[in-house]
Amino acid sequence: MGRDLTLYPKKASKQDLRDHLVGMGFEKCVHWWDWPKGTLNFSWFDEQDFNSIDGVSADVYPVLGEELEVTGNPWALHVRNVYSASWHDVSKLNEVLKSARRKFGGTIKGDYGTNRYAPLWKDMSTPLSRGLSSVVLHVEREISAVRHALPEPTFHNPTVATGKGAEFIEFTNSMDPSRVIYNGLVPFAVAVFEYFFSRSFQILLQYDEGAQTKLQSHQQKVKFEDLLQVKSGNKTVEMLVAESYTFQNLDQLNRAYKDWVGIDVRALLYKKRKIGASIGYLENRVSEIIQYRHGVVHHLAIDRSLKKQDYLHILRAIELAIDEFISHIERRYRINVERD
């Protein structure tokens, strides 16, 4: 689902439309849609201050069949982005169409009717909120993808409540190969936690006034190869600071946030939350998951009692930890972070 609009110009060649897109900062790309032969595919994405979430897709394509009846021009300009696109993305989509229509004339057809552009809303976002939104949305989508791809148990044994029969059934279920897969996915859950808190830390360093002030007097040994990476744009100063901490370690993670932005993450997670049928402190649950990952990765410790539902509870604990953190950030900085 997204915004799809097409300009059928009165008079414009393939080269005219191509030059128009390039002049507006679009770059050539490969499109996964099966467009007609001769189509040129472009994309635009603004990384400055996290202005883009989805960007804009633009295609110059040969008009065929009934579409030729709109203006008779053999080439058209199609633009698109998804509904999760930012205000800046939608504004750029409209700008491309408006400027092309002024230059080449023609008729716009699309989701909003004839010669109508995508509606814009009052943009209340900030660079900080957009940056954190991009991280949260990415994390949520990856968790959702794993959750829906998680295999069902291979064995379908009857349920026996107690006694030797129950022990035998559970022993049989422990041989289920799907349980090995669930164990293998525990590092993914910890990777989500680590990625989220590392990226969020870097974004806060970039936009928190206190952190920026501290950066001016911060002293840290930096490898020459890292300086070259910063010079080439492949690394940022905030990334170098983040690399001095391990974000899958709660102690180091907490120290990073407390030292740089005055946030006690462990205190935020020291809250009782219900996960499945059990209620416990979220901080303890996250610590257990990190230790579980350590056992799988470093000791190949496969827990064959881990069921699908147990793994889903692990993902839920990670989600709750992220929710607690984001809720605090929204209150502290008076921003709104978009979530699915």
C-alpha positions in Angstrom: 0.0 0.0 0.0 1.2 3.5 -0.9 0.8 6.6 -2.9 0.8 6.1 -6.7 0.5 9.0 -9.1 1.4 9.4 -12.8 2.0 12.4 -14.9 1.0 12.1 -18.6 2.8 15.1 -20.1 1.5 16.9 -23.1 5.0 17.1 -24.6 8.1 15.4 -23.2 10.6 12.9 -24.4 12.2 10.1 -22.5 15.3 12.2 -22.2 13.3 15.3 -21.0 11.8 13.3 -18.1 15.1 11.7 -17.3 16.9 15.0 -17.1 14.1 16.5 -14.9 14.5 13.7 -12.3 18.3 13.9 -12.3 18.0 17.7 -11.9 15.9 17.1 -8.8 18.5 14.8 -7.2 17.2 11.4 -8.2 19.6 8.6 -8.9 19.3 5.6 -11.3 18.3 2.4 -9.6 17.0 -1.1 -10.3 13.3 -1.7 -9.8 11.8 -5.0 -8.8 8.5 -4.3 -10.7 8.2 -5.7 -14.2 8.1 -2.4 -16.1 7.7 -2.2 -19.9 10.9 -2.5 -21.9 12.7 0.8 -22.1 11.6 2.0 -18.6 14.1 4.1 -16.6 13.9 3.6 -12.8 15.1 6.3 -10.3 15.0 6.8 -6.5 15.4 9.7 -4.1 16.3 9.5 -0.4 17.3 12.4 1.9 19.6 11.2 4.7 20.1 14.7 6.2 18.5 14.9 9.6 16.6 11.6 8.9 14.3 13.6 6.6 13.4 10.4 4.6 11.9 7.2 5.9 10.9 5.6 2.6 12.1 8.1 0.0 10.5 8.4 -3.5 10.5 6.0 -6.4 10.2 7.5 -9.9 9.9 5.8 -13.2 10.0 7.1 -16.8 8.1 4.5 -18.9 6.6 4.0 -22.4 2.9 4.6 -22.5 0.9 1.7 -24.1 -2.7 0.9 -24.8 -5.5 2.9 -23.1 -3.0 5.2 -21.3 -2.1 6.8 -24.7 -5.6 8.3 -24.8 -4.8 10.6 -21.8 -2.5 13.0 -23.7 -1.1 11.0 -26.6 2.5 11.5 -25.4 4.5 8.2 -25.6 6.3 8.7 -22.3 4.9 9.2 -18.7 6.3 9.8 -15.3 5.2 7.6 -12.4 6.1 8.4 -8.8 5.4 6.4 -5.6 6.1 6.0 -1.9 4.6 3.9 0.8 2.2 5.1 3.5 5.0 5.0 6.2 6.9 7.7 4.2 7.8 10.9 6.0 6.3 14.3 5.4 9.5 15.2 3.5 9.1 12.1 1.3 5.5 13.0 0.4 6.4 16.7 -0.1 9.2 15.6 -2.6 6.7 13.3 -4.4 4.4 16.3 -4.9 7.3 18.6 -5.8 8.4 16.3 -8.6 4.9 16.2 -10.1 4.2 19.9 -9.8 7.5 21.0 -11.3 7.2 18.4 -14.2 3.6 19.5 -14.9 4.7 23.2 -15.0 7.5 22.3 -17.4 5.8 19.7 -19.7 2.0 20.3 -19.1 -0.2 17.3 -19.1 -2.6 15.4 -16.7 -2.0 13.7 -13.4 -3.8 10.4 -12.6 -3.5 8.6 -9.3 -4.8 7.6 -5.9 -6.3 11.1 -5.3 -8.1 11.7 -8.6 -7.3 13.7 -11.6 -4.7 16.5 -11.2 -4.7 16.1 -7.5 -1.6 15.7 -5.4 -0.9 13.6 -2.3 -2.3 15.4 0.8 0.2 16.7 3.4 -0.2 17.0 7.1 1.2 19.3 9.8 4.7 18.0 10.4 5.4 17.9 14.1 8.5 15.7 13.7 12.1 16.6 14.7 15.4 15.2 13.5 15.5 13.3 16.8 12.0 11.9 16.5 12.5 10.9 12.9 15.9 9.2 13.6 14.4 7.2 16.5 11.3 6.4 14.4 13.5 5.0 11.6 15.2 2.7 14.1 12.0 1.6 15.8 10.2 0.9 12.5 13.1 -1.1 11.2 13.3 -3.2 14.4 9.6 -3.8 14.5 9.5 -5.0 10.9 12.4 -7.4 11.4 10.8 -8.8 14.6 7.5 -9.2 12.7 9.2 -11.0 9.9 10.9 -13.5 12.2 7.7 -14.0 14.2 5.7 -14.9 11.1 8.5 -17.1 9.7 8.9 -19.0 12.9 8.3 -22.7 12.2 5.6 -24.7 14.0 6.7 -27.7 16.1 7.5 -30.7 13.9 6.1 -33.2 16.5 2.5 -33.2 17.4 2.3 -35.4 20.4 -0.8 -35.6 22.7 -0.8 -33.5 25.9 -0.5 -35.4 29.1 -0.7 -33.3 32.3 1.2 -35.5 34.9 2.9 -38.8 35.5 5.3 -40.9 33.6 3.3 -40.3 30.4 3.9 -36.6 30.6 7.6 -37.1 31.2 7.8 -39.4 28.2 5.9 -37.0 26.0 8.2 -34.1 27.0 11.3 -36.3 26.4 10.0 -37.0 22.9 9.2 -33.4 22.3 12.8 -32.4 23.3 14.0 -34.2 20.2 11.8 -32.0 18.0 14.3 -30.3 15.5 12.3 -27.1 15.6 13.5 -26.5 19.1 17.0 -26.3 17.8 15.9 -23.6 15.5 14.3 -21.6 18.3 17.6 -21.8 20.2 19.4 -20.6 17.1 17.2 -17.5 16.9 17.9 -16.4 20.5 21.0 -14.5 19.2 18.7 -12.6 16.8 16.6 -11.4 19.7 19.7 -10.1 21.4 21.0 -8.6 18.2 17.7 -6.6 17.9 18.2 -5.3 21.5 21.9 -4.4 20.8 21.1 -2.7 17.5 18.3 -0.7 18.8 20.1 0.7 21.8 23.4 1.3 19.9 21.6 3.2 17.1 19.4 5.1 19.5 22.5 6.1 21.5 24.2 7.5 18.4 21.1 9.4 17.4 20.8 10.9 20.9 24.5 11.9 20.8 23.8 13.7 17.6 20.8 15.8 18.8 21.0 16.0 22.6 22.5 19.4 23.5 24.3 18.1 26.6 25.9 15.3 24.7 27.0 17.6 21.9 28.6 19.9 24.5 30.4 17.0 26.1 31.7 15.9 22.7 33.6 19.2 22.4 35.9 18.2 25.3 35.8 14.4 25.0 39.1 12.6 24.8 39.3 9.2 23.1 42.0 7.3 21.3 41.0 6.9 17.7 42.7 4.6 15.1 43.9 6.3 11.9 41.8 3.9 9.8 38.7 5.1 11.7 39.6 8.7 10.9 39.7 7.8 7.3 36.3 6.2 7.6 34.9 9.4 9.1 36.5 11.5 6.3 34.9 9.3 3.7 31.5 9.4 5.4 31.4 5.7 6.2 31.5 6.5 10.0 30.4 9.3 12.2 31.9 10.8 15.4 28.9 9.4 17.3 29.6 6.0 15.9 33.2 6.1 17.2 31.9 6.9 20.7 29.3 4.1 20.5 32.0 1.6 19.5 33.7 2.0 22.9 30.7 0.4 24.6 29.1 -3.1 24.3 25.4 -2.7 24.0 24.5 -6.3 24.6 26.0 -5.8 28.1 23.5 -4.1 30.4 26.2 -2.6 32.6 28.1 -1.0 29.7 24.9 0.1 28.0 23.7 1.8 31.1 27.0 3.5 31.6 26.9 4.8 28.1 23.5 6.4 28.5 24.1 7.7 32.0 27.4 9.3 31.1 26.3 10.9 27.9 22.6 11.7 28.2 21.8 11.1 31.8 19.4 8.2 31.2 19.4 5.3 33.6 18.2 2.5 31.3 18.3 -0.2 34.0 16.0 1.9 36.1 13.6 2.3 33.2 13.6 -1.5 32.8 13.2 -2.2 36.5 9.4 -2.6 36.2 7.2 -5.6 36.5 5.6 -6.7 33.2 3.5 -9.6 32.3 5.0 -11.9 29.6 2.9 -14.9 28.8 1.6 -16.3 32.1 4.4 -14.9 34.3 5.1 -11.5 35.8 8.6 -10.3 36.6 11.0 -7.5 36.3 11.8 -6.6 32.7 15.4 -5.9 33.5 15.9 -9.5 34.9 14.2 -11.0 31.8 16.4 -9.1 29.4 19.5 -10.1 31.4 18.4 -13.8 31.3 17.9 -13.5 27.5 21.4 -12.0 27.1 22.9 -14.9 29.2 20.9 -17.4 27.2 22.4 -16.0 24.0 25.9 -16.2 25.6 25.3 -19.9 26.3 24.2 -20.6 22.7 27.0 -18.7 21.0 29.9 -19.5 23.2 29.1 -22.9 24.7 26.6 -24.3 22.1 24.2 -24.8 25.0 21.0 -25.9 23.3 18.0 -25.9 25.7 15.6 -28.5 24.2 12.8 -27.4 26.5 12.5 -24.1 24.6 9.2 -24.2 22.8 7.8 -21.8 20.1 5.7 -19.9 22.6 8.8 -19.5 24.9 10.7 -17.9 22.0 7.8 -15.6 21.2 8.0 -14.5 24.9 11.6 -13.7 24.4 10.7 -11.4 21.4 8.0 -9.9 23.5 10.4 -9.0 26.3 12.7 -7.3 23.8 9.7 -5.3 22.5 8.6 -4.3 25.9 12.2 -3.1 26.8 12.2 -0.9 23.6 8.7 0.4 24.4 9.7 1.5 27.9 12.8 3.3 26.6 10.9 5.1 23.8 8.1 6.1 26.1 10.7 7.8 28.4 12.3 9.5 25.4 9.0 10.9 24.2 8.3 12.4 27.6 11.8 13.7 28.2 12.2 15.4 24.8 8.5 16.1 24.1 8.5 14.3 20.8 6.5 11.6 19.2 8.2 8.5 17.9 6.3 6.7 15.2 5.6 3.0 15.7 3.7 0.4 13.7 
